[in-house]
Amino acid sequence: MKRILLPSLVALALVACTLSSSCSTTGEHEPASSEDADAVDRASAQSSAPPPLVVDTDAPLLLDEPVEAEAASMTPTTEAAAENAACFVCHANYKSEPLAVWHAAANVGCSSCHGKSFAHRNDENNTTPPETMYPRGKIDAACGKCHLGHDVPAKDVIARWRQQYGGATAPETAACTDCHGKHRLKVRTVQWDKETGKLLGSNRGP
C-alpha cells in the first residue's frame, strides 16, 4: 500500500509546486503603462520603415531629354501630320520627304491625295494598291487642283527642270514632281499599274 501511495504523493507535490511558482511569477510583474506601449510601438515602426529616398539631382540622366527645338519637331503640328503617322508605319522614308513635309505643314496629308486607303493599310502582304495613284500624265493636273501656277518665270522653271535631268530637251514630258520633292521611289518592292491598280510585280512573288 505504501509503495502505491508514494508515487502519487510525489506527483501531487510537483503539481502544487508548479502552480505556486506560476502564481508568484504573475504576481511579480505589473501591467505596462500606455506610455511604455506607445514607445514600444514607435520603436518598432521606425525599425521596420524603409530608409529615406535620396535623389541626386546632379547625376546625369540615362537618356537626355530632347531640347525644346527637337521636342517641337517631334510633335505633329497639324491634324494631317498626325494622320500621316499611320502611313509612316510602312512608308517611313516619306516622314522627312520634302513634298510630304511641306503638305503636312499646310494640313494636307497623304490621304488628301491618295484616299483613306484602308484596304491598302491593312494588307500585310503589301499587294493592295492605294485608292488613288498618279501615272506621269496625270500628275500636273492633280497638282493644279490646288496650285494654280508657278511664282517664277517659265524660263526659270524649264532651266531648273533641265538642271535636274541633265540637260533634258523635251519639256512637254516634264511633271511637277520632277523638280518638287523626292516623292517618286527609285526602287520599288511592289509595282502596280497606276491607271488600273493591277499588280504588276512584287518581291514577294506573284
MARLONU-983783 format. One record per residue: x, y, z of N, C-alpha, C, O in turn. Coordinates in Angstrom, 3 decimals. Example, Ala and Ser with C-alpha at 12.3 -4.5 7.8 and 13.67 -1.06 7.14 Angstrom:
<pts>
      nc1      nc2      nc3     cac1     cac2     cac3      cc1      cc2      cc3      oc1      oc2      oc3
   13.190   -5.690    7.800   12.300   -4.500    7.800   13.200   -3.300    7.800   14.236   -3.319    8.465
   12.850   -2.250    7.080   13.670   -1.060    7.140   12.900    0.030    7.870   13.409    1.138    8.039
</pts>
This chain:
<pts>
      nc1      nc2      nc3     cac1     cac2     cac3      cc1      cc2      cc3      oc1      oc2      oc3
    0.837   -1.187    0.000    0.000    0.000    0.000    0.879    1.248    0.000    0.602    2.207   -0.721
    1.978    1.232    0.840    2.870    2.368    0.901    3.553    2.617   -0.436    3.760    3.766   -0.827
    3.912    1.516   -1.154    4.560    1.676   -2.460    3.650    2.355   -3.475    4.128    3.079   -4.349
    2.340    2.127   -3.367    1.386    2.737   -4.321    1.196    4.207   -3.995    1.111    5.016   -4.919
    1.125    4.595   -2.717    0.842    5.967   -2.330    2.035    6.892   -2.577    1.855    8.073   -2.874
    3.265    6.351   -2.453    4.432    7.212   -2.556    4.546    7.936   -3.921    4.754    9.148   -3.952
    4.413    7.215   -5.027    4.485    7.944   -6.321    3.370    8.957   -6.453    3.593   10.032   -7.010
    2.195    8.663   -5.969    1.067    9.597   -6.083    1.345   10.861   -5.309    1.052   11.962   -5.775
    1.908   10.707   -4.127    2.210   11.881   -3.316    3.280   12.761   -3.975    3.206   13.989   -3.922
    4.252   12.128   -4.582    5.311   12.881   -5.283    4.730   13.674   -6.432    5.098   14.829   -6.648
    3.824   13.059   -7.170    3.193   13.737   -8.312    2.395   14.928   -7.851    2.470   15.995   -8.460
    1.622   14.769   -6.774    0.814   15.876   -6.249    1.708   17.018   -5.786    1.379   18.189   -5.975
    2.825   16.677   -5.187    3.742   17.709   -4.716    4.318   18.515   -5.878    4.457   19.734   -5.776
    4.647   17.856   -6.963    5.177   18.558   -8.144    4.160   19.504   -8.746    4.499   20.626   -9.121
    2.897   19.055   -8.844    1.826   19.900   -9.398    1.644   21.135   -8.546    1.530   22.245   -9.067
    1.615   20.944   -7.208    1.419   22.060   -6.292    2.573   23.047   -6.407    2.355   24.256   -6.329
    3.743   22.577   -6.582    4.922   23.427   -6.707    4.871   24.259   -7.979    5.212   25.442   -7.971
    4.449   23.644   -9.059    4.351   24.346  -10.359    3.331   25.461  -10.294    3.586   26.570  -10.762
    2.150   25.167   -9.702    1.103   26.185   -9.578    1.570   27.334   -8.720    1.290   28.493   -9.028
    2.254   27.042   -7.683    2.747   28.070   -6.776    3.744   28.975   -7.482    3.696   30.194   -7.316
    4.641   28.400   -8.261    5.642   29.173   -8.994    4.995   30.075  -10.019    5.401   31.225  -10.190
    3.975   29.550  -10.712    3.267   30.319  -11.743    2.579   31.512  -11.130    2.639   32.610  -11.684
    1.939   31.329  -10.024    1.211   32.419   -9.387    2.177   33.488   -8.916    1.914   34.679   -9.084
    3.289   33.078   -8.328    4.216   34.060   -7.804    4.857   34.858   -8.928    5.145   36.043   -8.761
    5.086   34.209  -10.094    5.692   34.924  -11.229    4.751   35.976  -11.765    5.157   37.108  -12.025
    3.476   35.601  -11.934    2.497   36.559  -12.468    2.293   37.720  -11.534    2.041   38.850  -11.954
    2.407   37.421  -10.261    2.178   38.486   -9.313    3.318   39.480   -9.263    3.117   40.604   -8.802
    4.508   39.116   -9.718    5.666   39.999   -9.612    5.647   41.104  -10.670    6.178   42.185  -10.418
    5.033   40.863  -11.887    5.048   41.826  -12.999    3.762   42.613  -13.034    2.666   42.053  -13.040
    3.919   43.944  -13.055    2.738   44.801  -13.161    2.484   45.094  -14.629    3.425   45.107  -15.423
    1.225   45.333  -15.011    0.929   45.657  -16.417    1.646   46.939  -16.841    1.770   47.887  -16.067
    2.114   46.941  -18.089    2.847   48.099  -18.604    1.914   49.278  -18.807    0.736   49.094  -19.111
    2.435   50.496  -18.641    1.628   51.705  -18.830    1.408   51.964  -20.319    2.096   51.384  -21.160
    0.430   52.853  -20.654    0.131   53.176  -22.064    1.291   53.923  -22.712    1.525   53.774  -23.912
    2.037   54.743  -21.919    3.183   55.468  -22.471    4.271   54.499  -22.907    4.891   54.667  -23.958
    4.494   53.469  -22.071    5.501   52.465  -22.424    5.103   51.728  -23.699    5.945   51.455  -24.555
    3.810   51.407  -23.819    3.319   50.687  -25.004    3.504   51.534  -26.260    3.893   51.008  -27.302
    3.222   52.885  -26.176    3.399   53.776  -27.321    4.869   53.849  -27.740    5.188   53.867  -28.928
    5.748   53.891  -26.751    7.181   53.964  -27.053    7.644   52.716  -27.777    8.439   52.782  -28.714
    7.136   51.573  -27.329    7.488   50.313  -27.984    6.981   50.302  -29.421    7.686   49.858  -30.327
    5.740   50.798  -29.634    5.169   50.830  -30.986    5.985   51.728  -31.901    6.242   51.374  -33.052
    6.400   52.908  -31.392    7.170   53.835  -32.211    8.523   53.234  -32.594    8.958   53.340  -33.741
    9.162   52.619  -31.645   10.462   51.995  -31.925   10.327   50.895  -32.959   11.181   50.743  -33.833
    9.254   50.129  -32.856    9.027   49.038  -33.809    8.766   49.578  -35.203    9.263   49.030  -36.187
    7.971   50.676  -35.297    7.650   51.258  -36.603    8.900   51.817  -37.265    9.096   51.652  -38.469
    9.765   52.494  -36.466   10.980   53.072  -37.022   11.936   52.007  -37.529   12.594   52.195  -38.553
   12.015   50.904  -36.827   12.951   49.855  -37.231   12.488   49.140  -38.491   13.316   48.616  -39.236
   11.158   49.105  -38.751   10.645   48.387  -39.923   10.456   49.284  -41.135   10.232   48.776  -42.234
   10.542   50.632  -40.969   10.336   51.544  -42.098   11.533   51.508  -43.039   12.663   51.319  -42.588
   11.296   51.694  -44.393   12.420   51.723  -45.342   13.236   52.993  -45.151   12.717   53.983  -44.635
   14.484   52.987  -45.548   15.315   54.189  -45.414   14.782   55.301  -46.316   14.137   55.000  -47.321
   15.023   56.561  -46.001   14.526   57.674  -46.826   15.157   57.655  -48.213   16.314   57.266  -48.374
   14.374   58.087  -49.227   14.849   58.122  -50.606   15.690   59.366  -50.819   15.258   60.476  -50.510
   16.886   59.181  -51.345   17.791   60.294  -51.614   17.962   60.404  -53.120   18.394   59.448  -53.764
   17.627   61.566  -53.695   17.731   61.786  -55.134   18.905   62.701  -55.415   18.983   63.809  -54.884
   19.815   62.232  -56.252   20.972   63.036  -56.630   20.628   63.815  -57.889   20.659   63.267  -58.991
   20.301   65.094  -57.728   19.864   65.905  -58.876   21.015   66.264  -59.807   20.785   66.720  -60.927
   22.250   66.064  -59.358   23.409   66.385  -60.202   23.839   65.206  -61.071   24.680   65.365  -61.956
   23.275   64.037  -60.829   23.673   62.854  -61.608   23.148   62.977  -63.038   22.031   63.456  -63.233
   23.926   62.558  -64.048   23.463   62.647  -65.441   22.315   61.685  -65.691   22.258   60.601  -65.110
   21.389   62.098  -66.573   20.262   61.240  -66.937   20.744   60.135  -67.862   21.683   60.329  -68.634
   20.101   58.978  -67.782   20.450   57.886  -68.689   20.070   58.233  -70.123   20.752   57.841  -71.070
   18.970   58.976  -70.273   18.525   59.387  -71.595   18.206   60.868  -71.514   17.226   61.261  -70.881
   19.024   61.689  -72.148   18.798   63.129  -72.086   17.475   63.487  -72.735   17.111   62.933  -73.772
   16.764   64.407  -72.125   15.509   64.866  -72.701   15.817   65.715  -73.930   16.828   66.418  -73.955
   14.946   65.660  -74.968   15.215   66.465  -76.167   15.139   67.950  -75.848   14.340   68.388  -75.020
   15.983   68.706  -76.520   15.923   70.150  -76.342   14.614   70.653  -76.911   13.917   69.918  -77.610
   14.272   71.891  -76.622   12.951   72.419  -76.985   12.702   72.350  -78.481   11.604   71.995  -78.910
   13.721   72.691  -79.291   13.541   72.670  -80.744   13.280   71.254  -81.238   12.426   71.046  -82.100
   14.016   70.268  -80.694   13.822   68.879  -81.107   12.449   68.388  -80.687   11.777   67.695  -81.450
   12.028   68.739  -79.481   10.723   68.307  -78.993    9.611   68.858  -79.876    8.626   68.171  -80.149
    9.774   70.106  -80.323    8.750   70.719  -81.177    8.678   70.012  -82.523    7.592   69.823  -83.070
    9.846   69.616  -83.065    9.851   68.957  -84.368    9.292   67.544  -84.287    8.842   67.000  -85.296
    9.314   66.941  -83.094    8.804   65.583  -82.934    7.288   65.557  -82.763    6.669   64.500  -82.882
    6.683   66.716  -82.484    5.256   66.774  -82.216    4.514   67.187  -83.478    4.816   68.240  -84.039
    3.537   66.383  -83.954    2.761   66.794  -85.121    2.085   68.134  -84.869    1.468   68.343  -83.825
    2.208   69.039  -85.837    1.662   70.379  -85.649    0.308   70.557  -86.326   -0.371   71.555  -86.082
   -0.093   69.622  -87.160   -1.388   69.701  -87.823   -2.089   68.349  -87.728   -1.475   67.331  -87.409
   -3.383   68.365  -88.012   -4.144   67.113  -87.994   -3.624   66.157  -89.063   -3.538   64.948  -88.845
   -3.278   66.720  -90.229   -2.761   65.879  -91.316   -1.449   65.218  -90.925   -1.225   64.047  -91.234
   -0.581   65.963  -90.247    0.708   65.394  -89.824    0.486   64.234  -88.873    1.203   63.235  -88.933
   -0.507   64.356  -87.989   -0.802   63.263  -87.053   -1.356   62.050  -87.795   -0.989   60.916  -87.486
   -2.235   62.277  -88.769   -2.820   61.165  -89.531   -1.769   60.458  -90.384   -1.867   59.254  -90.618
   -0.782   61.192  -90.841    0.263   60.587  -91.675    1.050   59.516  -90.928    1.681   58.661  -91.548
    1.015   59.561  -89.605    1.764   58.579  -88.814    1.344   57.151  -89.161    2.161   56.232  -89.111
    0.069   56.966  -89.512   -0.408   55.628  -89.891    0.281   55.153  -91.163    0.551   53.961  -91.313
    0.567   56.070  -92.077    1.232   55.708  -93.333    2.724   55.429  -93.101    3.323   54.569  -93.746
    3.304   56.191  -92.152    4.742   56.068  -91.915    5.115   54.755  -91.237    6.299   54.435  -91.126
    4.126   53.992  -90.782    4.423   52.672  -90.226    5.160   51.839  -91.276    6.098   51.110  -90.952
    4.734   51.950  -92.524    5.404   51.232  -93.621    6.261   52.168  -94.467    7.357   51.803  -94.892
    5.753   53.385  -94.710    6.436   54.329  -95.599    7.270   55.314  -94.787    7.085   56.526  -94.904
    8.176   54.808  -93.975    8.973   55.669  -93.096    9.850   56.635  -93.891   10.213   57.699  -93.389
   10.190   56.269  -95.130   11.045   57.135  -95.942   10.362   58.462  -96.282   11.038   59.439  -96.605
    9.025   58.503  -96.212    8.304   59.741  -96.538    8.159   60.668  -95.331    7.657   61.784  -95.466
    8.589   60.220  -94.168    8.441   61.049  -92.965    9.222   62.351  -93.084    8.802   63.382  -92.560
   10.358   62.302  -93.772   11.170   63.505  -93.952   11.245   63.938  -95.410   12.006   64.846  -95.746
   10.467   63.303  -96.276   10.473   63.654  -97.701    9.872   65.057  -97.873    8.793   65.323  -97.344
   10.548   65.960  -98.600   10.128   67.365  -98.643    8.671   67.588  -99.030    7.977   68.375  -98.386
    8.196   66.909 -100.072    6.821   67.146 -100.532    5.812   66.765  -99.454    4.834   67.481  -99.240
    6.040   65.648  -98.778    5.138   65.210  -97.709    5.191   66.172  -96.522    4.163   66.478  -95.919
    6.401   66.648  -96.187    6.561   67.567  -95.053    5.893   68.896  -95.338    5.192   69.430  -94.478
    6.099   69.447  -96.540    5.504   70.736  -96.881    3.975   70.660  -96.849    3.311   71.546  -96.310
    3.438   69.608  -97.423    1.977   69.481  -97.463    1.396   69.261  -96.065    0.352   69.823  -95.735
    2.062   68.452  -95.247    1.566   68.204  -93.893    1.539   69.493  -93.083    0.628   69.704  -92.282
    2.534   70.357  -93.288    2.579   71.634  -92.582    1.386   72.512  -92.976    0.939   73.347  -92.190
    0.877   72.319  -94.189   -0.301   73.058  -94.662   -1.586   72.276  -94.401   -2.640   72.607  -94.944
   -1.495   71.245  -93.573   -2.631   70.381  -93.202   -3.191   69.612  -94.398   -4.399   69.407  -94.513
   -2.296   69.197  -95.274   -2.668   68.337  -96.411   -1.880   67.044  -96.232   -0.658   67.029  -96.373
   -2.584   65.966  -95.921   -1.921   64.711  -95.615   -1.906   63.736  -96.771   -2.402   64.034  -97.858
   -1.339   62.577  -96.532   -1.259   61.528  -97.562   -2.636   61.198  -98.125   -2.800   61.045  -99.335
   -3.628   61.088  -97.235   -4.963   60.680  -97.667   -5.644   61.745  -98.518   -6.599   61.438  -99.232
   -5.174   62.992  -98.459   -5.769   64.049  -99.286   -5.553   63.759 -100.762   -6.396   64.102 -101.591
   -4.448   63.138 -101.095   -4.147   62.816 -102.495   -4.360   61.341 -102.831   -4.744   61.007 -103.952
   -4.111   60.467 -101.868   -4.160   59.028 -102.152   -5.392   58.335 -101.582   -5.517   57.115 -101.691
   -6.308   59.097 -100.973   -7.504   58.497 -100.378   -7.185   57.863  -99.024   -6.022   57.715  -98.649
   -8.229   57.496  -98.309   -8.034   56.876  -96.989   -7.301   55.538  -97.110   -6.499   55.189  -96.244
   -7.572   54.798  -98.170   -6.810   53.575  -98.494   -6.734   52.578  -97.341   -5.661   52.056  -97.040
   -7.864   52.317  -96.699   -7.870   51.391  -95.553   -7.459   49.974  -95.968   -6.735   49.298  -95.237
   -7.925   49.525  -97.151   -7.548   48.176  -97.604   -6.042   48.087  -97.828   -5.423   47.068  -97.521
   -5.461   49.148  -98.357   -4.012   49.205  -98.583   -3.262   49.157  -97.248   -2.266   48.446  -97.111
   -3.750   49.918  -96.273   -3.096   49.960  -94.953   -3.147   48.608  -94.247   -2.197   48.206  -93.575
   -4.281   47.912  -94.413   -4.495   46.689  -93.646   -3.930   45.437  -94.313   -3.970   44.352  -93.732
   -3.407   45.582  -95.526   -2.882   44.423  -96.252   -1.439   44.157  -95.848   -0.523   44.842  -96.303
   -1.241   43.162  -94.996    0.115   42.857  -94.520    0.988   42.261  -95.619    2.212   42.222  -95.489
    0.364   41.798  -96.698    1.131   41.254  -97.818    1.603   42.354  -98.770    2.413   42.102  -99.662
    1.094   43.571  -98.577    1.509   44.748  -99.351    1.266   44.613 -100.851    2.077   45.056 -101.665
    0.149   44.002 -101.201   -0.162   43.873 -102.638   -1.427   44.629 -103.027   -1.767   44.677 -104.209
   -2.128   45.216 -102.071   -3.323   46.009 -102.366   -2.915   47.455 -102.607   -2.262   48.046 -101.748
   -3.277   48.049 -103.747   -2.809   49.402 -104.059   -3.549   50.463 -103.255   -4.629   50.192 -102.729
   -2.994   51.654 -103.151   -3.732   52.772 -102.584   -4.964   53.074 -103.433   -5.041   52.642 -104.583
   -5.919   53.802 -102.885   -7.143   54.103 -103.634   -6.858   54.967 -104.860   -7.490   54.800 -105.903
   -5.907   55.887 -104.732   -5.612   56.803 -105.835   -4.116   56.838 -106.096   -3.321   57.075 -105.187
   -3.743   56.599 -107.343   -2.348   56.714 -107.774   -2.294   57.633 -108.990   -3.321   57.912 -109.609
   -1.105   58.099 -109.327   -0.971   59.097 -110.380    0.060   58.672 -111.412    1.262   58.767 -111.164
   -0.398   58.203 -112.568    0.546   57.983 -113.666    1.146   59.328 -114.076    0.562   60.379 -113.810
    2.273   59.293 -114.702    3.005   60.528 -115.010    2.136   61.560 -115.720    2.238   62.750 -115.421
    1.312   61.149 -116.622    0.495   62.085 -117.398   -0.585   62.784 -116.586   -1.188   63.740 -117.074
   -0.848   62.338 -115.365   -1.910   62.939 -114.555   -1.382   63.702 -113.331   -2.161   64.232 -112.538
   -0.077   63.749 -113.192    0.494   64.408 -112.020    0.218   65.907 -112.037   -0.225   66.464 -111.033
    0.478   66.571 -113.174    0.319   68.023 -113.232   -1.126   68.440 -112.985   -1.382   69.429 -112.299
   -2.058   67.692 -113.538   -3.477   68.032 -113.352   -3.879   67.895 -111.890   -4.662   68.695 -111.378
   -3.338   66.876 -111.218   -3.650   66.681 -109.799   -3.083   67.831 -108.963   -3.751   68.338 -108.062
   -1.846   68.238 -109.269   -1.241   69.344 -108.521   -1.969   70.655 -108.805   -2.098   71.514 -107.932
   -2.443   70.789 -110.049   -3.118   72.024 -110.453   -4.443   72.261 -109.756   -4.966   73.374 -109.815
   -5.006   71.258 -109.096   -6.251   71.456 -108.363   -6.066   72.413 -107.185   -7.004   73.098 -106.777
   -4.855   72.450 -106.648   -4.564   73.343 -105.515   -3.561   74.430 -105.892   -3.650   75.563 -105.418
   -2.607   74.073 -106.752   -1.543   75.013 -107.119   -1.831   75.553 -108.518   -1.719   74.825 -109.505
   -2.208   76.853 -108.600   -2.646   77.419 -109.872   -1.508   77.641 -110.854   -1.729   77.611 -112.065
   -0.340   77.855 -110.378    0.785   78.071 -111.291    2.046   78.362 -110.525    2.048   78.361 -109.294
    3.127   78.612 -111.248    4.411   78.931 -110.626    4.486   80.424 -110.318    3.845   81.248 -110.970
    5.285   80.744 -109.310    5.508   82.148 -108.988    6.859   82.626 -109.524    7.401   83.632 -109.066
    7.392   81.888 -110.500    8.646   82.270 -111.168    8.413   82.189 -112.675    7.503   81.490 -113.118
    9.210   82.882 -113.456    9.042   82.825 -114.916    9.194   81.411 -115.462    9.906   80.581 -114.895
    8.509   81.155 -116.578    8.530   79.818 -117.179    9.945   79.387 -117.552   10.305   78.218 -117.410
   10.754   80.356 -118.036   12.121   80.001 -118.449   12.934   79.461 -117.261   13.791   78.591 -117.416
   12.638   80.002 -116.076   13.345   79.513 -114.891   12.888   78.102 -114.518   13.671   77.283 -114.038
   11.618   77.844 -114.748   11.087   76.508 -114.482   11.765   75.490 -115.395   12.191   74.423 -114.954
   11.853   75.841 -116.673   12.474   74.931 -117.640   13.962   74.750 -117.320   14.492   73.644 -117.426
   14.632   75.837 -116.929   16.057   75.751 -116.598   16.260   74.825 -115.400   17.194   74.024 -115.374
   15.390   74.943 -114.427   15.513   74.073 -113.250   15.276   72.618 -113.638   15.977   71.724 -113.164
   14.297   72.380 -114.491   13.986   71.004 -114.902   15.152   70.396 -115.672   15.499   69.232 -115.470
   15.761   71.198 -116.565   16.913   70.696 -117.319   18.095   70.404 -116.388   18.826   69.432 -116.577
   18.263   71.255 -115.393   19.330   71.041 -114.419   19.115   69.739 -113.658   20.061   68.996 -113.396
   17.849   69.469 -113.303   17.529   68.252 -112.559   17.772   67.001 -113.391   18.177   65.961 -112.873
   17.517   67.120 -114.690   17.579   65.931 -115.544   18.679   66.003 -116.604   18.535   65.474 -117.707
   19.764   66.657 -116.252   20.968   66.584 -117.095   20.790   67.076 -118.507   21.161   66.384 -119.455
   20.229   68.260 -118.668   20.112   68.858 -119.996   19.005   68.274 -120.846   19.113   68.264 -122.072
   17.941   67.786 -120.223   16.802   67.251 -120.990   16.220   68.352 -121.871   16.238   69.526 -121.501
   15.699   67.964 -123.048   15.259   68.958 -124.041   13.806   68.794 -124.444   13.372   69.410 -125.418
   13.038   67.984 -123.728   11.625   67.790 -124.100   10.737   68.195 -122.927   10.236   67.327 -122.212
   10.531   69.502 -122.715    9.784   69.964 -121.541    8.343   69.488 -121.507    7.723   69.485 -120.444
    7.798   69.084 -122.650    6.407   68.601 -122.646    6.253   67.306 -121.845    5.137   66.924 -121.492
    7.359   66.636 -121.559    7.291   65.403 -120.776    7.506   65.655 -119.269    7.439   64.731 -118.458
    7.766   66.922 -118.918    8.065   67.236 -117.518    6.810   67.091 -116.654    5.684   67.261 -117.120
    7.043   66.773 -115.394    5.960   66.701 -114.408    6.405   67.457 -113.162    7.599   67.624 -112.912
    5.431   67.910 -112.390    5.748   68.722 -111.203    6.752   68.033 -110.280    7.648   68.674 -109.731
    6.594   66.748 -110.122    7.449   66.014 -109.181    8.864   65.787 -109.711    9.713   65.239 -109.008
    9.116   66.212 -110.955   10.499   66.148 -111.440   11.374   67.123 -110.651   12.546   66.849 -110.394
   10.793   68.263 -110.270   11.562   69.293 -109.568   11.161   69.436 -108.102   11.981   69.810 -107.264
    9.911   69.140 -107.800    9.408   69.373 -106.451    9.430   68.089 -105.625    8.771   67.103 -105.955
   10.210   68.131 -104.540   10.256   66.988 -103.646   10.996   65.805 -104.223   11.598   65.885 -105.294
   10.940   64.705 -103.495   11.531   63.427 -103.941   10.499   62.338 -103.682   10.756   61.352 -102.992
    9.321   62.554 -104.262    8.167   61.737 -103.903    8.123   60.402 -104.638    7.506   59.449 -104.162
    8.771   60.334 -105.789    8.745   59.091 -106.551    9.887   58.192 -106.121   11.027   58.635 -105.985
    9.571   56.932 -105.910   10.581   55.977 -105.447   11.462   55.525 -106.607   10.977   55.251 -107.705
   12.764   55.454 -106.342   13.682   54.939 -107.363   13.656   53.418 -107.406   13.846   52.816 -108.463
   13.422   52.811 -106.272   13.360   51.344 -106.181   12.020   50.969 -105.554   11.639   51.528 -104.526
   11.315   50.042 -106.157   10.009   49.622 -105.643   10.019   48.117 -105.370   10.535   47.334 -106.168
    9.448   47.731 -104.245    9.303   46.308 -103.947    7.966   45.777 -104.451    7.782   44.571 -104.619
    7.028   46.712 -104.692    5.727   46.354 -105.261    5.410   47.375 -106.338    5.648   48.568 -106.149
    4.880   46.925 -107.460    4.561   47.849 -108.540    3.170   47.535 -109.097    2.836   46.383 -109.374
    2.367   48.599 -109.252    1.026   48.466 -109.814    0.916   49.292 -111.081    1.694   50.220 -111.303
   -0.063   48.946 -111.910   -0.467   49.816 -112.997   -1.228   50.974 -112.359   -2.290   50.766 -111.773
   -0.694   52.195 -112.466   -1.291   53.324 -111.765   -2.627   53.758 -112.358   -3.367   54.517 -111.732
   -2.933   53.288 -113.544   -4.247   53.583 -114.141   -5.303   52.628 -113.608   -6.398   53.063 -113.251
   -4.998   51.333 -113.547   -5.988   50.322 -113.207   -5.846   49.752 -111.793   -6.791   49.180 -111.248
   -4.658   49.915 -111.207   -4.421   49.332 -109.887   -4.015   47.877 -109.944   -3.864   47.244 -108.900
   -3.834   47.328 -111.133   -3.444   45.926 -111.286   -2.017   45.727 -110.785   -1.125   46.525 -111.072
   -1.819   44.642 -110.029   -0.487   44.321 -109.537    0.389   43.845 -110.688    0.039   42.898 -111.393
    1.543   44.512 -110.879    2.453   44.159 -111.968    3.620   43.304 -111.486    4.140   42.485 -112.243
    4.032   43.485 -110.243    5.147   42.711 -109.725    5.390   42.987 -108.259    5.032   44.040 -107.732
    6.013   42.007 -107.610    6.305   42.157 -106.190    7.508   41.322 -105.835    7.734   40.269 -106.432
    8.295   41.779 -104.859    9.427   40.995 -104.431    9.001   39.783 -103.608    9.831   38.957 -103.229
    7.702   39.683 -103.336    7.167   38.525 -102.621    6.686   37.431 -103.584    6.188   36.389 -103.157
    6.842   37.685 -104.883    6.394   36.710 -105.859    4.971   37.012 -106.313    4.329   37.910 -105.768
    4.467   36.272 -107.306    3.132   36.523 -107.847    2.043   36.263 -106.804    0.858   36.426 -107.095
</pts>
